[in-house]
């Protein structure tokens, strides 16, 4: 036994992270979860001190639906503190590519299930395994009412991940305490090899020895209370884990106990938190596996469409009589938002099932008129009838646009004399990476010289220029890139600074990345501003180091702006600053496995070969607009075409820097609204009689309920600090 003046207490937290969608078929995961949850319950019955931590609502709801006889036993373990839920969202959604309202609804729905069905209050924030987190996540966590955050992946480009305990401060005033095991204080796999498909048969004796060796490393930590996470994913729990803790206690002189994240957090004194590191919003922990922003592009397009179909329904409910939204629609979105789903890093069978789920669910959304509860900003590009334009000049003047054409080439466009180049062009690069990660060579290929004007159509208020390019000999560029056919349409509005952009593409592009290069957004750019959940972040050009899985791409929600323009997308989040120009990455065709053991060998389906349609909007004055206007413009654009404004008296008081992220009528006829401050400044309220101006700090998020005929009411968040349960009906 090791002599110690003060006995170290090692808080061992058994924890199961389980993917809903990844490297195996969904049905396999369902069956495996059933087996493992049953094993956990057997251990709970056998060992009175055993504890266990879960995270997501969807798999637990499914398990208890299949085994209603276990409901009360499961609930009793939760309420005795032996079971613990962290996060509590329906699914562990990706936090870089999910809209603000959808993130909050995912969390609220899961927490409501645990409260209503199992009488359990989730109090620990967590997004285990999400591929990076946005800098405003502390604001989200504080708004929900979590006590603290169990940090998961916290990647820093070119630096080690954040781990251990720290304080994380967002823009504005919100900060949250974070806990995480240090390097020597976690064990993944329950004693199995790192390769879960290693053909070598591992005996239980070997597994136990490996787990014990890792446990004993925890005593290298000098703190009196040490967090140790032992977890698995698809693995069964190692036999005799309680005996291993006893053996580690005897051999090290430390006290190993089964614990929970809540219990460990409660063991830390207030004085302890005065000396931990503090990280602010300048610490970029958002980017990891940046190939995921483009891989299987339909996995990005589908949830974006469903998110905004639901938001359109919510907005419509404010002034229209709408049918009830089926629960299946939200459930499908929670699955589509799961990080290994939206990121595209899953097998073909799951891609087919996700797409089928999306198609079925979108048909269930009641049809509504498209409206926004704020002033609409976008022109109507498409309802006007256009006819083919005949012209005999090299210059077309349309509103404030001057378009220069030479023979059949679109040479340049100017807006109020400002040079925009050809607006945008396609750019291909050789990319021999995986579904997760890029691997570029120096080979690239632009197509501006191949574009030719096919047709120009004109109406009274809109002008459309259609170009096409076609070549079937791109295999001379690099092996695998063999065909690209594209039709591009640029639609100009006479009364607006906006241009609608549409690409119809057919390609065969193994080992290839295809991007839209935005000449209209400016040249020699060294920085841009990208929308993130409930905020925005400045992004600069980034050259990845050799030892990082983070490429040069960064995630964008609805919009990305430069000094010259703003680009809006409808589900293509991957962007990069390359050679001083902003690019939106729309397709990539991985050719390598992520790891030798990973059973997803890229296929024609995962390479996205075939036909695709992509739509964008470029606002030439977007670089001059306030961030709140860009947020609203992005919401309006993603709702669809020809969106109308509606007047809602309850929102008339809102300052311009407050953005409505969601608003809907609940079952009681009350209006629920989700707001956030977008500009980082104080609010100037138009109606002080509502007496809510003091409730909004810069960058803050608030959920309000507006009762019929009364003022806006609010609580300190979605839930109480200790009892993080949604107060939203």
HELIX and SHEET records of a PDB file:
HELIX    1   1 UNK A   26  UNK A   46  1                                  21    
HELIX    2   2 UNK A   57  UNK A   66  1                                  10    
HELIX    3   3 UNK A   68  UNK A   70  5                                   3    
HELIX    4   4 UNK A   71  UNK A   80  1                                  10    
HELIX    5   5 UNK A  100  UNK A  118  1                                  19    
HELIX    6   6 UNK A  137  UNK A  144  1                                   8    
HELIX    7   7 UNK A  204  UNK A  216  1                                  13    
HELIX    8   8 UNK A  217  UNK A  220  5                                   4    
HELIX    9   9 UNK A  241  UNK A  252  1                                  12    
HELIX   10  10 UNK A  261  UNK A  266  1                                   6    
HELIX   11  11 UNK A  272  UNK A  274  5                                   3    
HELIX   12  12 UNK A  290  UNK A  293  5                                   4    
HELIX   13  13 UNK A  298  UNK A  317  1                                  20    
HELIX   14  14 UNK A  327  UNK A  337  1                                  11    
HELIX   15  15 UNK A  339  UNK A  342  1                                   4    
HELIX   16  16 UNK A  348  UNK A  364  1                                  17    
HELIX   17  17 UNK A  448  UNK A  450  5                                   3    
HELIX   18  18 UNK A  474  UNK A  476  5                                   3    
HELIX   19  19 UNK A  519  UNK A  521  5                                   3    
HELIX   20  20 UNK A  622  UNK A  624  5                                   3    
HELIX   21  21 UNK A  627  UNK A  639  1                                  13    
HELIX   22  22 UNK A  649  UNK A  651  5                                   3    
HELIX   23  23 UNK A  688  UNK A  690  5                                   3    
HELIX   24  24 UNK A  693  UNK A  695  5                                   3    
SHEET    1   A 4 UNK A 186  UNK A 188  0                                        
SHEET    2   A 4 UNK A 225  UNK A 232  1                                        
SHEET    3   A 4 UNK A   9  UNK A  16  1                                        
SHEET    4   A 4 UNK A 255  UNK A 258  1                                        
SHEET    1   B 2 UNK A  52  UNK A  54  0                                        
SHEET    2   B 2 UNK A  83  UNK A  85  1                                        
SHEET    1   C 5 UNK A 124  UNK A 126  0                                        
SHEET    2   C 5 UNK A 148  UNK A 150  1                                        
SHEET    3   C 5 UNK A 175  UNK A 179  1                                        
SHEET    4   C 5 UNK A 166  UNK A 169 -1                                        
SHEET    5   C 5 UNK A 277  UNK A 279  1                                        
SHEET    1   D 2 UNK A 371  UNK A 372  0                                        
SHEET    2   D 2 UNK A 644  UNK A 645  1                                        
SHEET    1   E10 UNK A 387  UNK A 388  0                                        
SHEET    2   E10 UNK A 452  UNK A 458 -1                                        
SHEET    3   E10 UNK A 462  UNK A 471 -1                                        
SHEET    4   E10 UNK A 481  UNK A 493 -1                                        
SHEET    5   E10 UNK A 498  UNK A 509 -1                                        
SHEET    6   E10 UNK A 610  UNK A 619 -1                                        
SHEET    7   E10 UNK A 566  UNK A 569 -1                                        
SHEET    8   E10 UNK A 559  UNK A 561 -1                                        
SHEET    9   E10 UNK A 527  UNK A 532 -1                                        
SHEET   10   E10 UNK A 535  UNK A 540 -1                                        
SHEET    1   F 4 UNK A 395  UNK A 398  0                                        
SHEET    2   F 4 UNK A 401  UNK A 406 -1                                        
SHEET    3   F 4 UNK A 409  UNK A 415 -1                                        
SHEET    4   F 4 UNK A 418  UNK A 419 -1                                        
SHEET    1   G 6 UNK A 440  UNK A 446  0                                        
SHEET    2   G 6 UNK A 425  UNK A 431 -1                                        
SHEET    3   G 6 UNK A 512  UNK A 518 -1                                        
SHEET    4   G 6 UNK A 581  UNK A 588 -1                                        
SHEET    5   G 6 UNK A 574  UNK A 578 -1                                        
SHEET    6   G 6 UNK A 554  UNK A 555 -1                                        
SHEET    1   H 4 UNK A 658  UNK A 665  0                                        
SHEET    2   H 4 UNK A 671  UNK A 677 -1                                        
SHEET    3   H 4 UNK A 701  UNK A 706 -1                                        
SHEET    4   H 4 UNK A 712  UNK A 714 -1                                        
END                                                                             
